[in-house]
Structures are given as C-alpha cells and as structure tokens.
Amino acid sequence: MGTWDTGHFDSDTAADFAADLDAAAVDGRTELVRGALVRAIGTDGVGGLDESEAVVAVAAAALVAAQCPGGPPVETVYGPDEPLPRFPEELRSVAVLALDRVLAEDSELRELWADAEGEAGPWWRGVVALRTALAATVAIPGQVPELSGAVRPPV
C-alpha cells in the first residue's frame, strides 16, 4: 500500500485519482467521482472490496463531503488542483453507502488499517467523520441508514 499518512489523499492511489480529476474535462469530473462511489457500492454481496477501489471511494467521498454545509474541507497538496463542479446533492447518499462498504468487514482497506492502527485510529476516525458529515446533509430523512454497531468505532 503506497500510503504515507492517514489522510484521504495520502496514498499513491488517491493522488492518482486526484490527477485523473485534474486531467478530465470539467464536465466529466462529476462522473469520475460518481463512478468511484458506485464501483465501491457495487461490490456489496459479490466478495470483498478491493483496497484500491476503497481508497478511491474514500477520496471521492471526501470531495463530496467538502461541498456539504459544514463539511470537512480537503486541505492537502495531494488532492485535485483544478476546480471541481458543484456535485449534485444525491451524491451525498451515494457517498455514505460507499463509505459503508469501505468500513464493512469484507473491505481490504478496512482490514489493512485495522491491522496497522486498530479501529480507533486516525484513518478510521477520519472516514467515520466523512460519513457523519455526509449523512447529516442527506435531503430525505431515513434515506441513509445509521452507522451500524458493526462499523462504529470504539468509544
């Protein structure tokens, strides 16, 4: 795992995703973000979530969360340099579902981080914070399930 820190863009894979966004036409950037989230969700029930797809899903979710009211900003030199379009609000619930897959038992990325720092470390807390920010802004109450005990970090 070419990872140097616990931030959402602190890996080769996430930095490559940011570069892909910068290289894409402005009108294609939303679809790149949507595609990253949908690919992660699409692994539900068909085996585990691959580490690379999970890393990209977390980075994409971070970009969506940054546009939420009060959402955590993406403040890293490894994120996209080019301006991003305003993402449609429906991407917020898609991002929550993608993060649920990242935090699921069969996620390779979750397993790698659990082995490295446990389920209460900075990476884990960062992903849960993204999910919380996104879920708080979903337009239709009940559209996004609460964080289950299976993925809740220890208190």
MDTraj code that builds the backbone (N, CA, C; nanometers):
import mdtraj as md
import numpy as np

residues = "MET GLY THR TRP ASP THR GLY HIS PHE ASP SER ASP THR ALA ALA ASP PHE ALA ALA ASP LEU ASP ALA ALA ALA VAL ASP GLY ARG THR GLU LEU VAL ARG GLY ALA LEU VAL ARG ALA ILE GLY THR ASP GLY VAL GLY GLY LEU ASP GLU SER GLU ALA VAL VAL ALA VAL ALA ALA ALA ALA LEU VAL ALA ALA GLN CYS PRO GLY GLY PRO PRO VAL GLU THR VAL TYR GLY PRO ASP GLU PRO LEU PRO ARG PHE PRO GLU GLU LEU ARG SER VAL ALA VAL LEU ALA LEU ASP ARG VAL LEU ALA GLU ASP SER GLU LEU ARG GLU LEU TRP ALA ASP ALA GLU GLY GLU ALA GLY PRO TRP TRP ARG GLY VAL VAL ALA LEU ARG THR ALA LEU ALA ALA THR VAL ALA ILE PRO GLY GLN VAL PRO GLU LEU SER GLY ALA VAL ARG PRO PRO VAL".split()
xyz = np.array([
    [0.0863, -0.1160, 0.0000],
    [0.0000, 0.0000, 0.0000],
    [0.0909, 0.1221, 0.0000],
    [0.0993, 0.1976, -0.1109],
    [0.1810, 0.3174, -0.1209],
    [0.1168, 0.4311, -0.0449],
    [0.1162, 0.4208, 0.0867],
    [0.0486, 0.5171, 0.1725],
    [0.1500, 0.5819, 0.2647],
    [0.1416, 0.7131, 0.2809],
    [0.2389, 0.7812, 0.3653],
    [0.1766, 0.8472, 0.4876],
    [0.0427, 0.8519, 0.4942],
    [-0.0214, 0.9090, 0.6123],
    [-0.1677, 0.8654, 0.6124],
    [-0.2453, 0.9158, 0.7080],
    [-0.3826, 0.8686, 0.7267],
    [-0.4877, 0.9541, 0.6566],
    [-0.4476, 1.0598, 0.5875],
    [-0.5433, 1.1469, 0.5190],
    [-0.6083, 1.0787, 0.4000],
    [-0.7182, 1.1357, 0.3541],
    [-0.7972, 1.0753, 0.2466],
    [-0.7245, 1.0741, 0.1118],
    [-0.6243, 1.1580, 0.0950],
    [-0.5464, 1.1609, -0.0288],
    [-0.4000, 1.1234, -0.0066],
    [-0.3687, 1.0656, 0.1071],
    [-0.2298, 1.0359, 0.1425],
    [-0.1840, 0.8977, 0.0973],
    [-0.2080, 0.8677, -0.0301],
    [-0.1604, 0.7422, -0.0887],
    [-0.1411, 0.7635, -0.2387],
    [-0.0616, 0.6771, -0.2978],
    [-0.0397, 0.6848, -0.4422],
    [-0.1718, 0.6736, -0.5178],
    [-0.2576, 0.5827, -0.4760],
    [-0.3831, 0.5576, -0.5458],
    [-0.4748, 0.6796, -0.5398],
    [-0.4888, 0.7396, -0.4218],
    [-0.5740, 0.8579, -0.4076],
    [-0.5152, 0.9773, -0.4825],
    [-0.3836, 0.9945, -0.4775],
    [-0.3194, 1.1036, -0.5505],
    [-0.3364, 1.0852, -0.7012],
    [-0.3308, 0.9601, -0.7478],
    [-0.3554, 0.9321, -0.8898],
    [-0.4990, 0.9667, -0.9279],
    [-0.5942, 0.9377, -0.8398],
    [-0.7342, 0.9737, -0.8638],
    [-0.7474, 1.1261, -0.8760],
    [-0.6804, 1.1995, -0.7890],
    [-0.6831, 1.3463, -0.7961],
    [-0.6251, 1.3941, -0.9291],
    [-0.5173, 1.3318, -0.9740],
    [-0.4571, 1.3686, -1.1025],
    [-0.5526, 1.3377, -1.2179],
    [-0.6248, 1.2249, -1.2082],
    [-0.7239, 1.1908, -1.3109],
    [-0.8343, 1.2962, -1.3161],
    [-0.8766, 1.3446, -1.1997],
    [-0.9780, 1.4503, -1.1956],
    [-0.9251, 1.5772, -1.2611],
    [-0.8002, 1.6125, -1.2301],
    [-0.7409, 1.7328, -1.2889],
    [-0.7301, 1.7212, -1.4410],
    [-0.7024, 1.6020, -1.4909],
    [-0.6850, 1.5810, -1.6344],
    [-0.8176, 1.5739, -1.7096],
    [-0.9251, 1.5438, -1.6389],
    [-1.0563, 1.5284, -1.7021],
    [-1.1151, 1.6642, -1.7383],
    [-1.1995, 1.6618, -1.8392],
    [-1.2753, 1.7828, -1.8726],
    [-1.3649, 1.8181, -1.7543],
    [-1.3899, 1.9457, -1.7363],
    [-1.4696, 1.9913, -1.6222],
    [-1.6017, 1.9159, -1.6148],
    [-1.6678, 1.8971, -1.7279],
    [-1.7986, 1.8308, -1.7262],
    [-1.7889, 1.6805, -1.7032],
    [-1.6698, 1.6234, -1.7002],
    [-1.6537, 1.4812, -1.6726],
    [-1.6129, 1.4503, -1.5295],
    [-1.5829, 1.5514, -1.4516],
    [-1.5328, 1.5297, -1.3155],
    [-1.6403, 1.4730, -1.2224],
    [-1.7626, 1.5173, -1.2377],
    [-1.8702, 1.4626, -1.1547],
    [-1.8864, 1.3138, -1.1808],
    [-1.8778, 1.2743, -1.3058],
    [-1.8942, 1.1319, -1.3384],
    [-1.7785, 1.0478, -1.2865],
    [-1.6584, 1.1025, -1.2824],
    [-1.5459, 1.0292, -1.2235],
    [-1.5694, 1.0050, -1.0745],
    [-1.6184, 1.1074, -1.0056],
    [-1.6479, 1.0935, -0.8624],
    [-1.7614, 0.9942, -0.8427],
    [-1.8690, 1.0104, -0.9197],
    [-1.9826, 0.9182, -0.9093],
    [-1.9383, 0.7747, -0.9377],
    [-1.8588, 0.7555, -1.0408],
    [-1.8120, 0.6219, -1.0767],
    [-1.7317, 0.5568, -0.9656],
    [-1.6470, 0.6348, -0.9004],
    [-1.5665, 0.5809, -0.7896],
    [-1.6557, 0.5337, -0.6760],
    [-1.7587, 0.6098, -0.6457],
    [-1.8505, 0.5737, -0.5370],
    [-1.9356, 0.4528, -0.5740],
    [-1.9873, 0.4524, -0.6951],
    [-2.0748, 0.3435, -0.7397],
    [-1.9975, 0.2123, -0.7498],
    [-1.8731, 0.2179, -0.7942],
    [-1.7924, 0.0939, -0.8016],
    [-1.7769, 0.0313, -0.6637],
    [-1.7555, 0.1127, -0.5624],
    [-1.7416, 0.0595, -0.4261],
    [-1.8723, -0.0037, -0.3801],
    [-1.9825, 0.0633, -0.4044],
    [-2.1132, 0.0101, -0.3648],
    [-2.1427, -0.1189, -0.4395],
    [-2.1027, -0.1253, -0.5651],
    [-2.1313, -0.2405, -0.6497],
    [-2.0648, -0.3690, -0.6049],
    [-1.9723, -0.3608, -0.5116],
    [-1.9068, -0.4831, -0.4642],
    [-1.9868, -0.5510, -0.3545],
    [-2.0943, -0.4879, -0.3080],
    [-2.1754, -0.5445, -0.1999],
    [-2.2339, -0.6778, -0.2436],
    [-2.2057, -0.7804, -0.1667],
    [-2.2603, -0.9130, -0.1952],
    [-2.1839, -0.9934, -0.2992],
    [-2.0773, -0.9374, -0.3554],
    [-2.0016, -1.0098, -0.4573],
    [-1.8566, -1.0288, -0.4148],
    [-1.8329, -1.0370, -0.2888],
    [-1.6965, -1.0521, -0.2396],
    [-1.6506, -0.9237, -0.1758],
    [-1.5277, -0.9238, -0.1348],
    [-1.4738, -0.8091, -0.0631],
    [-1.4453, -0.6909, -0.1525],
    [-1.4331, -0.5767, -0.0894],
    [-1.3989, -0.4538, -0.1595],
    [-1.2470, -0.4440, -0.1683],
    [-1.1982, -0.4324, -0.2894],
    [-1.0556, -0.4197, -0.3171],
    [-1.0002, -0.2920, -0.2542],
    [-0.8772, -0.2992, -0.2055],
    [-0.8128, -0.1856, -0.1394],
    [-0.8082, -0.0623, -0.2288],
    [-0.7707, -0.0773, -0.3544],
    [-0.7596, 0.0380, -0.4445],
    [-0.8939, 0.1056, -0.4679],
    [-0.9983, 0.0255, -0.4904],
    [-1.1310, 0.0838, -0.5109],
    [-1.1788, 0.1552, -0.3849],
    [-1.1458, 0.1000, -0.2689],
    [-1.1854, 0.1619, -0.1427],
    [-1.1140, 0.2946, -0.1224],
    [-0.9856, 0.3005, -0.1538],
    [-0.9084, 0.4247, -0.1392],
    [-0.9689, 0.5341, -0.2269],
    [-1.0014, 0.5002, -0.3501],
    [-1.0592, 0.5977, -0.4422],
    [-1.1984, 0.6402, -0.3945],
    [-1.2761, 0.5463, -0.3410],
    [-1.4092, 0.5804, -0.2890],
    [-1.3992, 0.6779, -0.1721],
    [-1.3030, 0.6574, -0.0837],
    [-1.2855, 0.7494, 0.0295],
    [-1.2456, 0.8885, -0.0223],
    [-1.1553, 0.8939, -0.1171],
    [-1.1139, 1.0232, -0.1733],
    [-1.2327, 1.0932, -0.2400],
    [-1.3106, 1.0189, -0.3162],
    [-1.4283, 1.0763, -0.3818],
    [-1.5293, 1.1252, -0.2784],
    [-1.5518, 1.0464, -0.1744],
    [-1.6445, 1.0863, -0.0688],
    [-1.5958, 1.2123, 0.0022],
    [-1.4651, 1.2260, 0.0186],
    [-1.4096, 1.3458, 0.0818],
    [-1.4399, 1.4701, -0.0009],
    [-1.4343, 1.4562, -0.1324],
    [-1.4644, 1.5695, -0.2196],
    [-1.6117, 1.6080, -0.2119],
    [-1.6980, 1.5078, -0.2045],
    [-1.8420, 1.5345, -0.1917],
    [-1.8705, 1.5975, -0.0554],
    [-1.8113, 1.5423, 0.0496],
    [-1.8333, 1.5947, 0.1854],
    [-1.7859, 1.7384, 0.1983],
    [-1.6797, 1.7739, 0.1287],
    [-1.6258, 1.9102, 0.1366],
    [-1.7256, 2.0133, 0.0857],
    [-1.8197, 1.9708, 0.0029],
    [-1.9193, 2.0631, -0.0502],
    [-2.0462, 2.0685, 0.0340],
    [-2.0528, 1.9884, 0.1378],
    [-2.1682, 1.9898, 0.2277],
    [-2.1587, 2.1086, 0.3221],
    [-2.2723, 2.1626, 0.3643],
    [-2.2668, 2.2688, 0.4650],
    [-2.1936, 2.2195, 0.5896],
    [-2.0882, 2.2882, 0.6271],
    [-2.0093, 2.2487, 0.7439],
    [-1.9225, 2.1271, 0.7210],
    [-1.9138, 2.0811, 0.5974],
    [-1.8343, 1.9621, 0.5665],
    [-1.6856, 1.9878, 0.5825],
    [-1.6092, 1.8806, 0.6072],
    [-1.4651, 1.8972, 0.6250],
    [-1.3969, 1.9332, 0.4926],
    [-1.3185, 2.0395, 0.4909],
    [-1.2515, 2.0782, 0.3660],
    [-1.1409, 1.9800, 0.3293],
    [-1.1123, 1.9716, 0.2011],
    [-0.9988, 1.8916, 0.1539],
    [-0.8805, 1.9862, 0.1485],
    [-0.7911, 1.9696, 0.2448],
    [-0.6756, 2.0580, 0.2556],
    [-0.5482, 1.9746, 0.2489],
    [-0.5100, 1.9419, 0.1271],
    [-0.3907, 1.8621, 0.1058],
    [-0.3309, 1.8960, -0.0296],
    [-0.2020, 1.8883, -0.0400],
    [-0.1369, 1.9123, -0.1689],
    [-0.1565, 1.7950, -0.2637],
    [-0.2061, 1.6833, -0.2145],
    [-0.2234, 1.5634, -0.2970],
    [-0.3620, 1.5536, -0.3588],
    [-0.4539, 1.6423, -0.3215],
    [-0.5883, 1.6426, -0.3783],
    [-0.5891, 1.7119, -0.5134],
    [-0.7056, 1.7225, -0.5733],
    [-0.7156, 1.7887, -0.7042],
    [-0.6727, 1.9350, -0.6965],
    [-0.6067, 1.9804, -0.8020],
    [-0.5661, 2.1206, -0.8125],
    [-0.6692, 2.2029, -0.8894],
    [-0.7349, 2.1380, -0.9834],
    [-0.8320, 2.2076, -1.0682],
    [-0.9655, 2.2208, -0.9961],
    [-1.0405, 2.3259, -1.0256],
    [-1.1713, 2.3446, -0.9614],
    [-1.2656, 2.2289, -0.9948],
    [-1.3445, 2.1937, -0.8968],
    [-1.4439, 2.0882, -0.9155],
    [-1.5810, 2.1509, -0.9347],
    [-1.6656, 2.0849, -1.0121],
    [-1.8014, 2.1362, -1.0258],
    [-1.8787, 2.1168, -0.8957],
    [-1.9896, 2.1837, -0.8835],
    [-2.0795, 2.1602, -0.7697],
    [-2.1437, 2.0244, -0.7920],
    [-2.1230, 1.9334, -0.6966],
    [-2.1778, 1.7986, -0.7117],
    [-2.3266, 1.7980, -0.6782],
    [-2.4035, 1.7135, -0.7491],
    [-2.5460, 1.7019, -0.7167],
    [-2.5640, 1.6473, -0.5749],
    [-2.6658, 1.6964, -0.5074],
    [-2.6893, 1.6551, -0.3688],
    [-2.7110, 1.5052, -0.3549],
    [-2.7633, 1.4393, -0.4573],
    [-2.7864, 1.2943, -0.4453],
    [-2.6560, 1.2156, -0.4316],
    [-2.5439, 1.2763, -0.4665],
    [-2.4158, 1.2076, -0.4479],
    [-2.3825, 1.1899, -0.3001],
    [-2.4434, 1.2692, -0.2139],
    [-2.4167, 1.2570, -0.0705],
    [-2.4589, 1.1208, -0.0176],
    [-2.5782, 1.0755, -0.0537],
    [-2.6229, 0.9437, -0.0062],
    [-2.5431, 0.8324, -0.0732],
    [-2.5030, 0.8522, -0.1971],
    [-2.4187, 0.7536, -0.2658],
    [-2.2836, 0.7439, -0.1936],
    [-2.2303, 0.8581, -0.1533],
    [-2.1022, 0.8599, -0.0818],
    [-2.1137, 0.7895, 0.0534],
    [-2.2246, 0.8080, 0.1217],
    [-2.2445, 0.7393, 0.2503],
    [-2.2438, 0.5884, 0.2291],
    [-2.3152, 0.5423, 0.1289],
    [-2.3202, 0.3983, 0.1026],
    [-2.1822, 0.3439, 0.0637],
    [-2.1060, 0.4226, -0.0110],
    [-1.9706, 0.3808, -0.0480],
    [-1.8820, 0.3699, 0.0762],
    [-1.8940, 0.4659, 0.1660],
    [-1.8146, 0.4594, 0.2893],
    [-1.8574, 0.3417, 0.3763],
    [-1.9845, 0.3082, 0.3750],
    [-2.0295, 0.1887, 0.4470],
    [-1.9595, 0.0638, 0.3938],
    [-1.9395, 0.0571, 0.2625],
    [-1.8675, -0.0563, 0.2030],
    [-1.7204, -0.0534, 0.2451],
    [-1.6620, 0.0641, 0.2494],
    [-1.5217, 0.0763, 0.2904],
    [-1.5035, 0.0277, 0.4340],
    [-1.6014, 0.0534, 0.5189],
    [-1.5920, 0.0155, 0.6596],
    [-1.6478, -0.1241, 0.6889],
    [-1.6953, -0.1928, 0.5871],
    [-1.7542, -0.3257, 0.6063],
    [-1.6461, -0.4301, 0.6375],
    [-1.6894, -0.5374, 0.6982],
    [-1.5980, -0.6460, 0.7377],
    [-1.5148, -0.7000, 0.6215],
    [-1.5714, -0.7032, 0.5008],
    [-1.5009, -0.7632, 0.3871],
    [-1.4246, -0.6615, 0.3023],
    [-1.3936, -0.5461, 0.3597],
    [-1.3163, -0.4443, 0.2902],
    [-1.1681, -0.4646, 0.3191],
    [-1.0918, -0.4788, 0.2128],
    [-0.9473, -0.4977, 0.2268],
    [-0.8815, -0.3760, 0.2918],
    [-0.9262, -0.2559, 0.2569],
    [-0.8683, -0.1343, 0.3141],
    [-0.8969, -0.1270, 0.4639],
    [-1.0182, -0.1593, 0.5027],
    [-1.0521, -0.1596, 0.6455],
    [-0.9604, -0.2563, 0.7201],
    [-0.9413, -0.3733, 0.6631],
    [-0.8562, -0.4742, 0.7263],
    [-0.7125, -0.4253, 0.7398],
    [-0.6610, -0.3619, 0.6354],
    [-0.5239, -0.3111, 0.6396],
    [-0.5072, -0.2055, 0.7487],
    [-0.6031, -0.1139, 0.7575],
    [-0.5933, -0.0096, 0.8595],
    [-0.6189, -0.0651, 0.9990],
    [-0.7087, -0.1612, 1.0123],
    [-0.7336, -0.2213, 1.1439],
    [-0.6070, -0.2898, 1.1938],
    [-0.5359, -0.3565, 1.1022],
    [-0.4105, -0.4219, 1.1400],
    [-0.3035, -0.3190, 1.1768],
    [-0.3024, -0.2055, 1.1071],
    [-0.1989, -0.1043, 1.1278],
    [-0.2220, -0.0183, 1.2523],
    [-0.3483, 0.0195, 1.2772],
    [-0.3723, 0.1151, 1.3855],
    [-0.4928, 0.0815, 1.4718],
    [-0.5608, -0.0263, 1.4429],
    [-0.6829, -0.0588, 1.5170],
    [-0.7999, 0.0214, 1.4642],
    [-0.9158, -0.0068, 1.5170],
    [-1.0369, 0.0580, 1.4667],
    [-1.0698, 0.1877, 1.5397],
    [-0.9748, 0.2444, 1.6091],
    [-0.9970, 0.3731, 1.6743],
    [-0.8911, 0.4744, 1.6322],
    [-0.8116, 0.4393, 1.5314],
    [-0.7027, 0.5266, 1.4885],
    [-0.7487, 0.6408, 1.3999],
    [-0.6561, 0.7255, 1.3604],
    [-0.6879, 0.8449, 1.2829],
    [-0.7553, 0.8162, 1.1480],
    [-0.7113, 0.7127, 1.0776],
    [-0.7751, 0.6828, 0.9486],
    [-0.9220, 0.6490, 0.9702],
    [-0.9477, 0.5602, 1.0644],
    [-1.0847, 0.5166, 1.0941],
    [-1.1714, 0.6361, 1.1335],
    [-1.1227, 0.7177, 1.2247],
    [-1.1989, 0.8344, 1.2696],
    [-1.2245, 0.9312, 1.1545],
    [-1.1279, 0.9450, 1.0653],
    [-1.1461, 1.0334, 0.9501],
    [-1.2552, 0.9872, 0.8566],
    [-1.2613, 0.8570, 0.8315],
    [-1.3649, 0.8030, 0.7428],
    [-1.5020, 0.8146, 0.8094],
    [-1.5097, 0.7850, 0.9376],
    [-1.6370, 0.7980, 1.0102],
    [-1.6813, 0.9447, 1.0118],
    [-1.5884, 1.0382, 1.0262],
    [-1.6231, 1.1809, 1.0249],
    [-1.6783, 1.2220, 0.8885],
    [-1.6200, 1.1699, 0.7811],
    [-1.6737, 1.1970, 0.6477],
    [-1.8169, 1.1463, 0.6369],
    [-1.8376, 1.0231, 0.6811],
    [-1.9707, 0.9626, 0.6725],
    [-2.0719, 1.0431, 0.7529],
    [-2.0323, 1.0864, 0.8699],
    [-2.1213, 1.1642, 0.9562],
    [-2.1585, 1.2972, 0.8902],
    [-2.0604, 1.3653, 0.8320],
    [-2.0862, 1.4932, 0.7651],
    [-2.1807, 1.4740, 0.6470],
    [-2.1600, 1.3684, 0.5721],
    [-2.2453, 1.3415, 0.4559],
    [-2.3870, 1.3036, 0.4984],
    [-2.3983, 1.2123, 0.5931],
    [-2.5295, 1.1638, 0.6361],
    [-2.6133, 1.2759, 0.6960],
    [-2.5490, 1.3732, 0.7583],
    [-2.6216, 1.4844, 0.8206],
    [-2.6874, 1.5752, 0.7174],
    [-2.6465, 1.5651, 0.5917],
    [-2.6989, 1.6552, 0.4895],
    [-2.7866, 1.5864, 0.3859],
    [-2.8136, 1.4590, 0.4069],
    [-2.8989, 1.3878, 0.3111],
    [-3.0376, 1.4497, 0.3162],
    [-3.0922, 1.4809, 0.1990],
    [-3.2166, 1.5573, 0.1888],
    [-3.3378, 1.4849, 0.2473],
    [-3.3446, 1.3538, 0.2331],
    [-3.4621, 1.2799, 0.2781],
    [-3.4261, 1.2015, 0.4027],
    [-3.4825, 1.2379, 0.5193],
    [-3.4524, 1.1635, 0.6415],
    [-3.4831, 1.0148, 0.6223],
    [-3.3966, 0.9321, 0.6749],
    [-3.4152, 0.7881, 0.6640],
    [-3.3627, 0.7292, 0.5347],
    [-3.3186, 0.8140, 0.4411],
    [-3.2656, 0.7638, 0.3144],
    [-3.1326, 0.6923, 0.3361],
    [-3.0584, 0.7354, 0.4363],
    [-2.9295, 0.6760, 0.4659],
    [-2.9386, 0.6110, 0.6033],
    [-2.9047, 0.4823, 0.6125],
    [-2.9127, 0.4156, 0.7422],
    [-2.8108, 0.4714, 0.8407],
    [-2.8424, 0.4567, 0.9667],
    [-2.7481, 0.4953, 1.0714],
    [-2.6254, 0.4051, 1.0638],
    [-2.5146, 0.4534, 1.1140],
    [-2.3930, 0.3752, 1.1217],
    [-2.4176, 0.2574, 1.2147],
    [-2.4034, 0.1378, 1.1634],
    [-2.4336, 0.0191, 1.2446],
    [-2.3248, -0.0045, 1.3466],
    [-2.3572, -0.0827, 1.4497],
    [-2.2596, -0.1173, 1.5520],
    [-2.1401, -0.1899, 1.4944],
    [-2.1593, -0.2578, 1.3801],
    [-2.0506, -0.3338, 1.3191],
    [-1.9389, -0.2429, 1.2690],
    [-1.9720, -0.1177, 1.2383],
    [-1.8686, -0.0280, 1.1867],
    [-1.8484, 0.0945, 1.2750],
    [-1.9097, 0.0960, 1.3901],
    [-1.8936, 0.2088, 1.4816],
    [-1.7584, 0.1950, 1.5529],
    [-1.6790, 0.3016, 1.5535],
    [-1.5507, 0.2929, 1.6236],
    [-1.5724, 0.2805, 1.7736],
    [-1.4818, 0.2146, 1.8429],
    [-1.4948, 0.2036, 1.9879],
    [-1.4918, 0.3420, 2.0522],
    [-1.5614, 0.3554, 2.1633],
    [-1.5660, 0.4838, 2.2340],
    [-1.4575, 0.4898, 2.3367],
])
top = md.Topology()
chain = top.add_chain()
for i, resn in enumerate(residues, 1):
    res = top.add_residue(resn, chain, resSeq=i)
    for name in ("N", "CA", "C"):
        top.add_atom(name, md.element.get_by_symbol(name[0]), res)
traj = md.Trajectory(xyz[None], top)
